[in-house]
């Protein structure tokens, strides 16, 4: 994983964990003695925190540092994060693509039923 990918995944992990806990960026900033804008910069891939800041963030989010860093347990979570944030070449998100596929499958089922008549 290169630095850009790491920064993207790290930001998404922090943002997702905050959402799970129902805390705001300001809440996390207060718990870590970091500024809200700095936390926002991490979540939006504009900066990568150093190790001491990572430890503070992990602690404030009540999660092991390993979950913020690359580990085997987070591979599936990372894939889900990537897919949820990915924009396909046609401009659709992962969820939008899934909906289009379901619509096409429904149409195909209708067409197959009409062939039998």
C-alpha positions as CSV (number, residue, x, y, z in Angstrom):
1,X,0.0,0.0,0.0
2,X,1.6,3.3,-1.0
3,X,1.4,6.5,1.1
4,X,-1.6,7.9,-0.8
5,X,-3.6,4.7,-0.4
6,X,-2.6,4.5,3.3
7,X,-3.7,8.1,3.9
8,X,-7.0,7.4,2.1
9,X,-7.7,4.3,4.1
10,X,-6.6,5.8,7.4
11,X,-8.9,8.8,6.9
12,X,-11.9,6.6,6.1
13,X,-11.2,4.3,9.1
14,X,-11.2,7.3,11.4
15,X,-14.3,8.8,9.9
16,X,-16.1,5.4,10.0
17,X,-15.2,4.8,13.6
18,X,-16.3,8.3,14.6
19,X,-19.7,7.6,12.9
20,X,-19.9,4.2,14.7
21,X,-19.4,6.0,18.1
22,X,-21.6,8.9,17.1
23,X,-19.0,11.5,17.8
24,X,-18.2,14.6,15.9
25,X,-14.8,15.8,14.6
26,X,-14.8,18.4,17.4
27,X,-15.5,15.7,20.0
28,X,-12.5,13.7,18.6
29,X,-10.4,16.8,18.6
30,X,-11.1,17.5,22.2
31,X,-10.3,13.9,23.2
32,X,-6.9,14.1,21.4
33,X,-5.8,17.7,22.0
34,X,-5.7,18.1,18.2
35,X,-7.6,20.7,16.3
36,X,-10.8,19.9,14.5
37,X,-9.4,21.1,11.2
38,X,-6.4,18.8,11.6
39,X,-8.7,15.8,12.2
40,X,-10.7,16.9,9.1
41,X,-7.5,17.1,7.1
42,X,-6.7,13.5,8.1
43,X,-10.2,12.3,7.2
44,X,-10.0,14.0,3.9
45,X,-6.5,12.8,3.0
46,X,-4.8,16.1,3.2
47,X,-2.3,15.1,5.8
48,X,-1.0,12.0,7.5
49,X,-0.5,12.1,11.3
50,X,2.7,11.0,13.0
51,X,2.8,8.0,15.3
52,X,2.1,9.8,18.5
53,X,-1.0,11.5,17.0
54,X,-2.1,8.1,15.6
55,X,-1.8,6.6,19.1
56,X,-3.9,9.5,20.5
57,X,-6.5,9.1,17.8
58,X,-6.8,5.3,18.3
59,X,-7.1,5.7,22.0
60,X,-9.8,8.4,21.7
61,X,-11.7,6.1,19.3
62,X,-11.3,3.1,21.7
63,X,-9.7,1.0,19.1
64,X,-6.4,-0.8,18.8
65,X,-3.7,1.0,16.8
66,X,-3.5,-2.0,14.5
67,X,-7.0,-1.3,13.2
68,X,-5.8,2.1,12.1
69,X,-2.7,0.6,10.5
70,X,-2.6,-2.1,7.9
71,X,-3.4,-5.6,9.3
72,X,-5.0,-8.8,8.2
73,X,-8.2,-8.1,10.2
74,X,-8.9,-4.9,8.3
75,X,-8.4,-6.2,4.7
76,X,-12.2,-6.8,4.2
77,X,-13.0,-3.6,6.0
78,X,-10.6,-1.7,3.7
79,X,-12.2,-3.3,0.6
80,X,-15.6,-2.2,1.8
81,X,-14.3,1.3,2.4
82,X,-12.7,1.4,-1.0
83,X,-15.8,0.2,-2.8
84,X,-18.1,2.6,-0.9
85,X,-15.8,5.5,-1.9
86,X,-15.0,4.4,-5.4
87,X,-16.4,6.2,-8.4
88,X,-16.6,4.0,-11.5
89,X,-15.6,5.4,-15.0
90,X,-19.3,6.0,-15.8
91,X,-19.5,8.3,-12.8
92,X,-21.6,6.0,-10.6
93,X,-20.8,5.0,-7.0
94,X,-20.6,1.4,-5.9
95,X,-24.2,1.5,-4.5
96,X,-25.5,3.1,-7.7
97,X,-23.8,0.4,-9.7
98,X,-25.4,-2.3,-7.6
99,X,-28.8,-0.7,-8.1
100,X,-28.3,-0.6,-11.9
101,X,-27.3,-4.3,-11.9
102,X,-30.4,-5.2,-9.9
103,X,-32.5,-3.2,-12.5
104,X,-30.8,-5.0,-15.4
105,X,-31.4,-8.4,-13.7
106,X,-35.0,-7.6,-13.2
107,X,-35.4,-6.6,-16.9
108,X,-33.6,-9.7,-18.0
109,X,-36.0,-11.8,-15.9
110,X,-39.0,-10.1,-17.5
111,X,-37.6,-10.6,-21.0
112,X,-36.9,-14.3,-20.3
113,X,-40.4,-14.8,-19.0
114,X,-41.8,-13.1,-22.2
115,X,-39.8,-15.5,-24.4
116,X,-41.6,-18.5,-23.0
117,X,-45.0,-17.1,-24.1
